[in-house]
Amino acid sequence: MNELTMKVAQQAFAAFAQGLATGDFQPFFAMLTDEFTFWYPYGKYRGKFTGQEGKARIVAKCHDHMQAGDRLTFSPPHHITSSDTTVMFEFECKGVIRQQPYQGRIAIALDVSGEKISGLREYFGDVD
């Protein structure tokens, strides 16, 4: 495990969680590389996007959450798994999406390059 990778990923995870809780994603956006990989399994943002398009897609998805008034609260991670360049966080999430109650289990993998995040992959299940 690389200590810098873990530290950067934990900061980014906290900034992303704060963005979904408050609608302020700027601290998270500041941590992203210009060339970014974004993978999402569902809906309008489904697919794998790389480079500047990847960054544009994650930013657009976050802006959609802000504009819709979505608010989510993450539990502390149940499991954290890491390699030299990637950290996976497994946690539960609850709140409101599209003006409807939401609760689910989520895993987010963050790819770290230096002191920035170069990729995000999200997986979820057991959505109520």
C-alpha positions, 0 to 999 in steps of 0.5 A: 500500500502506498501511503500517499495514494491512501491519503489522497484517495481518502481526501477525495472520498471525503470531498465527494461525500461532502459534495453529495451531502451539501451540493458543493463539489468544488473541493472534489473538482479541484482534486481531479486531473484534466485527463480523467477516466469515469465509469458509471453503470446506469442511466444517462451517464452509463459507460466508460469515458476517458480523457477530457470527456471523462472529466466533463462527464463526472462534472456534469453528473455532479452538477445534475445532482446539485441542480436536482437538489439530490442529497446523500449521506455516506456511511463510514466505509465498511471496507477499504481495499488499496493497491499502489494506484487505486483505492476502493471504498465500500459503504452504504448511502441514503438520502434523496435522489430525484425527490425520492428516498434512496438507500443503497450499497455502493463501491467507489474505486478512485485512481490516484496519480500523484496528489490528484484523482485520475479516475472514478468507477462506481458500482452499486446494488441493493437499491431500495 
